[in-house]
Amino acid sequence: MVDPLDAAAVDQRAFRDAASRFPTGISVVATTHNGVDHAMTVSAFTSVSLDPVLVLICVEKSARFHQAVLGTGSWAISVLPDDAEKVSRWFAEKGRPTERQLADHPYHRGPATAMPVLDVATAVLECRTRAVYDGGDHDILLGDVVGLWVDAAPHSPLVYFEGTYRQLR
Ligand SMILES: Cc1cc2nc3c(=O)[nH]c(=O)nc-3n(C[C@H](O)[C@H](O)[C@H](O)COP(=O)(O)O)c2cc1C
């Protein structure tokens, strides 16, 4: 029996398995740094506070997006519908070309931040970084929500559960 207080005894694989039992939605977070658009698939997006309106994302320190978003301080979350699995796979692909990575994915500029927003999104949250907290191999970015858009039409979300894309239907 593993002592639950002994963090060193927690196996990373077991941790991933346990965490994967928690279903999440999938979003693409995007920023523009030095004139280059950069977008990345995230599951670690959470609403935090209503007053003020705050959200957080967890960004792996080794991701190229990390440097880009810390450099610019603004980002936009595009929440994906269940028919956007290919979109999620593309923005999660390691080593995809940085330049023109959005070329095959229609997008526009968010009115509040001018950050890239995917046309396929069911909802958009435009954010400005309020604080960055160390989270081990990730940083936790807390952001003020400065712009919002929600599609009036109902959509089923893209869901990630046990390492597989799922649909709610
Ligand atoms: C379903 C899924 C969810 C992911 N969620 C996150 C996340 O919340 N934070 C993160 O830093 N990376 C996450 N990733 C990994 C990044 O999308 C991936 O490392 C990406 O290639 C990073 O791109 P970049 O190095 O060009 O910035 C996720 C990947 C997948 C497939």
The ligand as an SDF file (V2000), in Angstrom:
LIG
                    3D

 31 33  0  0  0  0  0  0  0  0999 V2000
   -6.0660   16.3690  -25.4390 C   0  0  0  0  0  0  0  0  0  0  0  0
   -4.8240   17.2000  -25.1820 C   0  0  0  0  0  0  0  0  0  0  0  0
   -4.8180   18.1450  -24.1740 C   0  0  0  0  0  0  0  0  0  0  0  0
   -3.6760   18.9080  -23.9190 C   0  0  0  0  0  0  0  0  0  0  0  0
   -3.7070   19.8370  -22.9150 N   0  0  0  0  0  0  0  0  0  0  0  0
   -2.6110   20.5870  -22.6650 C   0  0  0  0  0  0  0  0  0  0  0  0
   -2.6360   21.5720  -21.6330 C   0  0  0  0  0  0  0  0  0  0  0  0
   -3.6430   21.7730  -20.9520 O   0  0  0  0  0  0  0  0  0  0  0  0
   -1.5010   22.2970  -21.4360 N   0  0  0  0  0  0  0  0  0  0  0  0
   -0.3640   22.0960  -22.1620 C   0  0  0  0  0  0  0  0  0  0  0  0
    0.6280   22.7750  -21.9260 O   0  0  0  0  0  0  0  0  0  0  0  0
   -0.3150   21.1640  -23.1510 N   0  0  0  0  0  0  0  0  0  0  0  0
   -1.4140   20.4200  -23.4220 C   0  0  0  0  0  0  0  0  0  0  0  0
   -1.3900   19.4900  -24.4120 N   0  0  0  0  0  0  0  0  0  0  0  0
   -0.1570   19.3180  -25.1960 C   0  0  0  0  0  0  0  0  0  0  0  0
    0.0840   20.4030  -26.2520 C   0  0  0  0  0  0  0  0  0  0  0  0
   -1.0760   20.6200  -27.0340 O   0  0  0  0  0  0  0  0  0  0  0  0
    1.2390   19.9710  -27.1700 C   0  0  0  0  0  0  0  0  0  0  0  0
    2.3900   19.7310  -26.3880 O   0  0  0  0  0  0  0  0  0  0  0  0
    1.5560   20.9700  -28.2810 C   0  0  0  0  0  0  0  0  0  0  0  0
    2.2790   20.3030  -29.2850 O   0  0  0  0  0  0  0  0  0  0  0  0
    2.3720   22.1440  -27.8020 C   0  0  0  0  0  0  0  0  0  0  0  0
    2.6160   22.9560  -28.9160 O   0  0  0  0  0  0  0  0  0  0  0  0
    3.8290   23.9700  -29.0080 P   0  0  0  0  0  0  0  0  0  0  0  0
    5.0850   23.3030  -28.4850 O   0  0  0  0  0  0  0  0  0  0  0  0
    3.9140   24.3060  -30.4710 O   0  0  0  0  0  0  0  0  0  0  0  0
    3.4720   25.1610  -28.1910 O   0  0  0  0  0  0  0  0  0  0  0  0
   -2.5230   18.7230  -24.6980 C   0  0  0  0  0  0  0  0  0  0  0  0
   -2.5330   17.7680  -25.7260 C   0  0  0  0  0  0  0  0  0  0  0  0
   -3.6720   17.0180  -25.9660 C   0  0  0  0  0  0  0  0  0  0  0  0
   -3.6740   16.0060  -27.0810 C   0  0  0  0  0  0  0  0  0  0  0  0
  1  2  1  0
  2  3  1  0
  2 30  2  0
  3  4  2  0
  4  5  1  0
  4 28  1  0
  5  6  2  0
  6  7  1  0
  6 13  1  0
  7  8  2  0
  7  9  1  0
  9 10  1  0
 10 11  2  0
 10 12  1  0
 12 13  2  0
 13 14  1  0
 14 15  1  0
 14 28  1  0
 15 16  1  0
 16 17  1  0
 16 18  1  0
 18 19  1  0
 18 20  1  0
 20 21  1  0
 20 22  1  0
 22 23  1  0
 23 24  1  0
 24 25  2  0
 24 26  1  0
 24 27  1  0
 28 29  2  0
 29 30  1  0
 30 31  1  0
M  END
$$$$
